[in-house]
Amino acid sequence: MFKTARYIFTLIFLGTAVFSQAQQDTTLTKEVEVTKAYKPTISDANKLNSMPTIDETEHQKPTFNYNINSKPVFSTFSVNPLKAAIVETSKKEDNGYGLVRAGLGTTFRPYGEVFFNNQNSRNSLFGIHAMHLSSFDDIKLEGGDKVDAPFMKNEVDLFVKHTFQDNVLSMNLDFKHDAFNYYGYPLTVVPDPLLEDGQTINYFDTKQSFAKGGINIGLKNPTAKYNDATIGFDFTYHYFGTKTEQREHYANFVLDIQQPMVTGIGLLEGGVLYTQASDIYLQADSTTGKRSQVIIHVKPAWFVGNETANITLGVNTFFAIVSDKDTEAKISPNIRANWAPVPELINLYAGIDGDYISNHYSKIAYENPFVDPEHDVMNSFQKFRFYGGFDGKFSKKTNFKISAEYAMIDNHPFYYLSEGVYLDPADNSNTTIIDNTFKVLYDNIDRLKLNAEVFHASSDKVDLTASVNYYNYKLDKQEEAWNLPKWDANLNIGYKVSEQLSLSADIFLMGERIALIFESANLYSSAAAIYRSNNLETAFDLNIKGNYQITNQFSVFAQLNNFGFQKYQRWFGYPVQSFNMLAGISYSF
């Protein structure tokens, strides 16, 4: 409790200090309307002119995956984007065509990134983004062993958007390549059999890589009002492969129709999802093979009301055809009410819905890259989700959102490590060994989530975003919600010291979690298994970034990662890299 209080106090103290500094800005002579929303991804809300532009002073640091970096990879229950912020189109600036960044960090950490976008065409936009980041560091495990923990991340993205009338047709091509080691081992020293060259007991010190290439095509009308007739679609396909020879085909098509009726508005969303994974362990018959599934969803609804007060009544229906299971049909309600007693200042909402969740191969691989590469994870069904909250503005400079939800989920996956006794045939010796890749078990779960978010911008110099989530879990069979935190929080602060110098800080917090080891008497024995839990301490991560503009084209940047010097474990047995630095130069053109 003392550690948790210390982390929360640090978060509040830093936020208060910056907030106070913003309030003391004597150069601000009038209130400034918030024109910058909390946007972790690019929004299409303001027609075509909201396409990606190069803004070097606010460039996000690269997202390092696989928990061997400074930024924690939060679970799927992490914070939602702040919905209250209202984006206003500002005067168009000449941001040039692109930006090139290159740098080098501690432990030989090369980094390079290129942005290019052409906005000269009135109705079309074209852009390219490419990035490389790698590290060749080693990490000290909890048992004292120093192990190699290299990683590599490569990305190439190409986008094209074209407007005709009020519609936007978009196409994105992307390729991602990520490489890493299964370097972790929990609690104790690494057993000698795992240190032998070419060992095949488990995946310890084995190299893995993910390669994913895909295309997305979409059509939408971002300027449509709630009572306009519209039709849009979104199609996504990707091919995913691993070094351990698993392959996945993924295709998803969704159609959206909105049609005014005599009374109210008719809404219809329908879609088909197809996935196929090969070289995975099939739980249905305990063989290695191929698994495919088709999930069809149809979501009709009726909307009545106006922009100030409205209600949506509908149902969500799902049909799942899985190659090694019986066909499933699921249904859940889709009801939502909205009311804005003071438009643009406060909005209240509440609803009930549900969802069928496809736990396809690449989704699980990216969620927990250290899962057994032959994993075959069952789908989950969110029977009901009761939610509600309100968002709005404290003032013209401060937006907020407060929400709560209660979800009832069947077959929620949880990750665990297994332990057994290994018999060495060379000398008939026994060694207790823990697998360092995660298996999956399931339980039905009720999850309560409380969320609060604030975005504040006092002037062009200071902005602050803070969010806090609290979770409570109720399970049918398991003693704990394995690896899920009771709370998490983050604070993002940006401060423009001068026209040349800008600074920012990111603080990530994640509460204590409980990890699971499934212990059996012998790998070849049917003896009763024993569950053993282990506490993972609160994760605290502080990252500081700075950018100095030398000329209109040249600037230098520096980044301090994991400035809290904490080697926390996002996944049991896999500590992240401690403090590291990255610095370099940028050129805009």
Residue pairs with C-beta under 8 A, 6 or more apart in sequence:
3 537
3 538
4 511
4 512
4 538
7 509
7 538
7 540
8 489
8 509
10 507
10 540
11 466
11 489
11 491
11 507
11 509
14 491
14 493
14 505
14 507
15 464
15 466
15 491
15 493
18 462
18 464
18 493
18 495
19 456
19 464
21 462
21 495
22 456
22 458
22 459
22 461
22 462
22 464
23 458
25 458
25 459
25 461
25 462
27 459
28 458
28 459
31 395
31 396
31 397
32 396
32 397
32 457
32 458
32 459
33 88
33 396
33 397
34 85
34 86
34 393
34 396
34 397
34 398
34 399
34 455
34 457
35 87
35 88
35 90
36 85
36 87
36 457
36 463
37 43
37 82
37 85
37 86
37 87
37 399
37 455
38 81
38 82
38 85
38 399
38 453
38 455
38 465
39 81
39 87
40 81
41 81
42 50
42 51
42 52
43 50
43 87
44 50
44 168
44 220
44 222
45 87
45 222
46 87
46 89
46 222
47 163
47 168
47 222
47 223
48 123
48 125
48 161
48 163
48 168
49 89
49 92
50 87
50 89
51 117
51 119
51 125
51 127
51 161
52 115
52 117
52 127
52 129
52 159
53 93
53 95
53 117
53 119
54 95
54 96
54 98
54 99
54 115
54 117
54 588
55 95
56 99
56 547
56 549
56 555
56 586
56 588
57 496
57 502
57 547
57 549
58 494
58 502
58 504
59 99
59 101
59 547
59 557
61 71
61 506
61 543
61 545
61 559
61 561
62 111
62 113
62 131
62 133
62 153
63 71
64 70
64 71
64 133
64 135
64 151
64 153
65 73
65 151
65 153
65 178
65 366
65 369
66 73
66 151
66 178
66 180
66 369
66 370
67 73
67 369
67 569
67 570
67 571
67 574
67 576
68 135
68 137
68 139
68 149
68 151
68 180
68 183
68 574
68 576
68 577
69 135
69 151
69 561
69 576
69 577
70 541
70 543
70 561
70 562
70 576
70 577
70 580
71 506
71 508
71 541
71 543
71 561
72 508
72 510
72 539
72 541
72 568
72 570
72 576
73 570
74 488
74 508
74 510
75 367
75 483
75 484
75 485
76 367
77 447
77 449
77 469
77 471
77 484
78 469
78 488
79 451
79 453
79 467
79 469
79 488
79 490
80 403
80 451
80 453
82 391
82 399
82 400
82 401
82 453
82 455
82 465
82 467
83 391
83 401
84 347
84 391
84 392
84 393
84 399
84 400
84 401
84 455
85 399
85 455
86 344
86 399
96 588
96 589
97 116
97 117
97 118
97 589
98 114
98 115
98 116
98 117
98 588
98 589
99 113
99 114
99 115
99 586
99 587
99 588
99 589
100 112
100 113
100 114
100 115
100 586
100 587
100 588
100 589
101 111
101 112
101 113
101 114
101 557
101 584
101 585
101 586
101 587
102 111
102 112
102 113
102 584
102 585
103 110
103 111
103 112
103 557
103 582
103 583
103 584
103 585
104 110
104 111
104 582
104 583
104 584
105 111
105 135
105 559
105 580
105 581
105 582
105 583
106 137
106 580
106 581
106 582
107 135
107 136
107 137
107 577
107 580
108 135
108 136
109 133
109 134
109 135
109 136
109 137
109 580
109 582
110 132
110 133
110 134
111 132
111 133
111 582
111 584
112 131
112 132
113 129
113 130
113 131
113 132
114 128
114 129
114 130
114 131
115 127
115 128
115 129
116 127
116 128
116 129
117 125
117 126
117 127
117 128
118 125
118 126
118 127
119 125
123 162
123 163
123 164
124 160
124 161
124 162
124 163
125 159
125 160
125 161
125 162
126 159
126 160
127 157
127 158
127 159
128 156
128 157
128 158
129 155
129 156
129 157
129 158
130 155
130 156
130 157
131 153
131 154
131 155
132 152
132 153
132 154
133 152
133 153
134 150
134 151
134 152
134 153
135 150
135 151
135 152
135 577
135 580
136 148
136 150
137 149
137 150
137 577
137 580
138 146
138 147
138 148
138 149
139 146
139 147
139 149
139 183
139 567
139 575
139 576
139 577
140 146
140 147
140 567
140 575
141 147
141 184
141 185
141 190
141 573
141 575
142 186
142 187
142 188
142 569
142 573
142 575
143 185
143 186
143 187
143 188
143 189
143 190
144 189
145 185
145 189
145 190
147 181
147 183
147 184
147 185
147 190
147 205
148 181
148 183
148 205
149 180
149 181
149 183
149 577
150 179
150 180
150 181
151 178
151 179
151 180
151 181
152 177
152 178
152 179
152 180
153 176
153 177
153 178
154 175
154 176
154 177
154 178
155 174
155 175
155 176
155 177
156 174
156 175
157 172
157 173
157 174
157 175
158 172
158 173
158 174
159 170
159 171
159 172
159 173
160 170
160 171
160 172
161 168
161 169
161 170
161 171
162 168
162 169
162 170
163 169
166 221
166 223
166 224
167 219
167 220
167 221
167 232
168 219
168 220
168 221
168 222
169 217
169 218
169 219
170 216
170 217
170 218
170 219
171 215
171 216
171 217
171 218
172 215
172 216
172 217
173 214
173 215
174 212
174 213
174 214
174 215
174 216
175 211
175 212
175 213
175 214
176 210
176 211
176 212
176 213
177 209
177 210
177 211
177 212
178 209
178 210
178 369
179 207
179 208
179 209
179 210
179 243
180 207
180 208
180 209
180 369
181 205
181 206
181 207
181 208
182 203
182 204
182 205
182 206
182 208
182 370
182 436
182 437
183 204
183 205
183 574
184 370
184 436
184 571
184 572
184 573
184 574
184 575
185 194
185 204
185 434
185 436
185 573
186 417
186 434
186 436
186 515
186 517
186 534
186 572
186 573
187 434
187 534
187 573
190 204
191 422
191 431
191 432
191 433
192 431
193 199
193 201
193 422
193 424
193 431
193 433
194 201
194 202
194 204
194 205
194 433
201 422
201 433
202 433
202 435
202 436
202 437
203 372
203 373
203 435
203 436
203 437
204 436
207 243
208 242
208 243
208 244
208 369
208 373
209 242
209 243
210 240
210 241
210 242
210 362
210 365
210 366
210 369
211 240
211 241
211 242
212 238
212 239
212 240
212 241
212 362
213 238
213 239
214 236
214 237
214 238
214 239
214 250
215 236
215 237
215 238
216 234
216 235
216 236
217 234
217 235
218 232
218 233
218 234
218 235
219 231
219 232
219 233
219 234
220 230
220 232
220 234
220 256
221 228
221 230
221 232
224 230
224 258
226 265
226 303
226 306
226 307
226 310
227 260
227 265
228 258
228 260
229 258
229 259
229 260
230 256
230 257
230 258
231 255
231 256
231 257
231 258
232 255
232 256
233 253
233 254
233 255
233 256
234 252
234 253
234 254
234 256
235 251
235 252
235 253
235 254
236 250
236 251
236 252
237 249
237 250
237 251
237 252
238 248
238 250
238 362
239 247
239 248
239 249
239 250
240 247
240 248
240 250
240 361
240 362
240 365
241 247
241 248
242 365
242 373
244 279
244 373
244 374
245 279
246 277
246 278
246 279
246 280
246 361
246 373
246 374
247 277
247 278
247 279
248 275
248 276
248 277
248 278
248 360
248 361
248 362
249 274
249 275
249 276
250 274
250 275
250 360
250 362
251 273
251 274
251 275
252 271
252 272
252 273
252 274
253 271
253 272
254 269
254 270
254 271
255 268
255 269
255 270
255 271
256 268
256 269
257 266
257 267
257 268
257 269
258 265
258 266
258 267
259 265
259 266
259 268
260 266
261 302
263 304
264 302
264 303
264 304
264 305
265 302
265 303
265 304
266 300
266 301
266 302
266 303
267 299
267 300
267 301
267 302
267 303
267 312
267 314
268 298
268 299
268 300
268 301
269 297
269 298
269 299
270 296
270 297
270 298
270 299
271 296
271 297
272 294
272 295
272 296
273 293
273 294
273 295
273 296
273 297
273 358
274 292
274 293
274 294
274 295
275 292
275 293
275 358
275 360
275 361
276 290
276 291
276 292
276 293
277 290
277 291
277 292
277 360
277 361
277 376
278 289
278 290
278 291
279 288
279 289
279 290
279 374
280 288
280 289
280 290
280 291
280 361
280 374
280 375
280 376
281 287
281 288
281 372
281 374
281 375
281 376
282 288
282 289
282 291
282 324
282 376
283 376
283 378
284 324
284 325
285 324
288 374
290 323
291 322
291 323
291 324
291 376
292 322
292 323
293 320
293 321
293 322
293 323
293 358
293 360
293 379
294 320
294 321
295 318
295 319
295 320
295 321
295 356
295 358
295 379
296 318
296 319
296 321
297 316
297 317
297 318
297 319
297 356
298 317
299 314
299 315
299 316
299 317
299 334
300 314
300 315
301 312
301 313
301 314
301 315
301 334
302 312
302 313
302 314
303 310
303 311
303 312
304 310
304 311
304 313
305 311
305 338
307 340
307 343
308 339
308 340
308 343
309 338
309 339
309 340
310 337
310 338
311 335
311 336
311 337
311 338
312 334
312 335
312 336
312 337
312 351
313 334
313 335
314 333
314 334
314 335
315 331
315 332
315 333
315 334
316 331
316 332
316 333
316 334
316 353
316 354
316 355
317 329
317 330
317 331
318 328
318 329
318 330
318 331
318 356
318 381
319 327
319 328
319 329
319 330
320 327
320 328
320 329
320 330
320 356
320 379
321 327
322 328
322 379
330 354
330 356
330 381
332 353
332 354
332 355
332 382
332 383
332 384
333 352
333 353
333 354
333 384
334 351
334 352
334 353
334 354
335 351
335 352
335 353
336 349
336 350
336 351
336 352
336 353
337 349
337 350
337 351
338 347
338 348
338 349
339 347
339 348
339 349
340 346
340 347
340 348
341 348
342 392
344 392
344 393
345 392
345 393
346 390
346 391
346 392
346 393
347 390
347 391
347 392
348 388
348 389
348 390
349 388
349 389
349 390
350 387
350 388
350 389
351 386
351 387
351 388
352 384
352 385
352 386
352 387
353 384
353 385
353 387
354 381
354 382
354 383
354 384
354 385
355 381
355 382
355 385
356 379
356 380
356 381
356 382
357 379
357 380
357 381
357 382
357 409
358 379
359 377
359 378
359 379
359 380
359 413
361 375
361 377
364 371
364 375
364 377
364 413
364 440
365 371
365 373
365 375
368 415
368 438
368 571
370 436
370 437
370 438
370 571
370 574
371 415
371 437
371 438
371 439
371 440
372 435
372 437
372 438
372 439
372 440
373 437
375 439
375 440
377 413
377 440
378 411
378 413
378 442
379 411
380 409
380 410
380 411
380 412
380 413
381 409
381 410
381 411
382 407
382 408
382 409
382 410
383 408
383 409
383 410
384 407
384 408
385 405
385 406
385 407
385 408
386 405
386 406
386 407
387 403
387 404
387 405
387 406
388 403
388 404
388 405
389 401
389 402
389 403
389 404
389 451
390 401
390 402
390 403
391 399
391 400
391 401
391 402
391 403
392 399
392 400
393 399
393 400
394 400
397 456
397 457
397 458
398 454
398 455
398 456
398 457
399 454
399 455
399 456
400 452
400 453
400 454
400 455
401 451
401 452
401 453
402 451
402 452
402 453
403 450
403 451
403 452
404 448
404 449
404 450
404 451
405 448
405 449
406 446
406 447
406 448
406 449
407 446
407 447
407 449
408 444
408 445
408 446
409 444
409 445
409 446
409 447
410 444
411 442
411 443
411 444
412 442
412 443
412 444
412 445
413 440
413 441
413 442
414 440
414 441
414 442
414 443
414 478
414 481
414 482
414 483
414 484
414 516
415 438
415 439
415 440
415 482
415 483
415 516
415 571
416 438
416 439
416 440
416 441
416 482
416 515
416 516
416 517
416 518
417 434
417 435
417 436
417 438
417 439
417 515
417 516
417 517
417 518
417 572
417 573
418 434
418 435
418 439
418 517
418 518
418 519
418 520
419 432
419 433
419 434
419 435
419 517
419 518
419 519
419 520
419 532
420 432
420 433
420 519
420 520
420 522
420 523
421 430
421 431
421 432
421 433
421 521
421 522
421 523
421 525
422 430
422 431
422 432
422 433
422 523
423 429
423 430
423 523
423 524
424 430
424 431
434 517
434 573
436 573
438 571
439 518
441 478
441 482
443 475
443 476
443 477
443 478
444 475
444 476
444 477
445 473
445 474
445 475
445 476
445 481
446 473
446 474
446 475
447 471
447 472
447 473
447 474
447 481
448 471
448 472
448 473
449 469
449 470
449 471
450 469
450 470
450 471
451 467
451 468
451 469
451 470
452 467
452 468
453 465
453 466
453 467
453 468
454 464
454 465
454 466
454 467
455 463
455 464
455 465
456 462
456 463
456 464
456 465
457 463
457 464
460 496
461 495
461 496
461 497
462 493
462 494
462 495
462 496
463 493
463 494
464 491
464 492
464 493
464 494
465 491
465 492
466 489
466 490
466 491
466 492
467 489
467 490
468 487
468 488
468 489
469 487
469 488
469 489
470 486
470 487
471 484
471 485
471 486
471 487
472 486
473 480
473 481
473 484
475 481
479 531
479 533
480 514
480 516
480 533
481 514
482 513
482 514
482 515
482 516
483 513
483 514
483 515
483 516
483 536
483 571
483 572
484 513
485 510
485 511
485 512
485 513
486 511
486 512
487 509
487 510
487 511
488 508
488 509
488 510
488 511
489 508
489 509
490 506
490 507
490 508
490 509
491 505
491 506
491 507
492 504
492 505
492 506
492 507
493 504
493 505
493 506
494 502
494 503
494 504
495 502
495 503
495 504
496 502
496 503
497 503
499 549
500 548
500 549
500 550
501 546
501 547
501 548
501 549
502 546
502 547
503 544
503 545
503 546
504 544
504 545
504 546
505 542
505 543
505 544
505 545
506 541
506 542
506 543
506 545
507 540
507 541
507 542
507 543
508 539
508 540
508 541
508 543
509 538
509 539
509 540
509 541
510 538
510 539
510 568
510 570
511 538
512 535
512 536
512 537
512 538
513 535
513 536
514 533
514 534
514 535
514 536
515 533
515 534
515 535
515 536
515 572
516 531
516 532
516 533
516 534
516 572
517 531
517 532
517 533
517 534
518 529
518 530
518 531
519 529
519 530
519 531
519 532
520 527
520 529
520 530
521 527
521 528
534 572
536 568
536 569
536 572
537 568
537 569
538 568
539 566
539 568
539 569
539 570
540 564
540 566
540 568
541 562
541 564
541 566
541 568
541 576
542 562
542 563
542 564
543 559
543 560
543 561
543 562
543 563
544 559
544 560
544 563
545 557
545 558
545 559
545 560
546 557
546 558
546 559
547 555
547 556
547 557
547 586
548 555
548 556
548 557
549 555
550 556
552 588
553 587
553 588
553 589
554 585
554 586
554 587
555 585
555 586
555 588
556 583
556 584
556 585
556 586
557 583
557 584
557 585
557 586
558 581
558 582
558 583
559 581
559 582
559 583
560 579
560 581
561 577
561 579
561 580
561 581
561 582
562 576
562 577
562 578
562 579
562 580
563 579
565 578
565 579
566 578
567 575
567 576
567 577
567 578
568 575
568 576
569 575
569 576
570 576
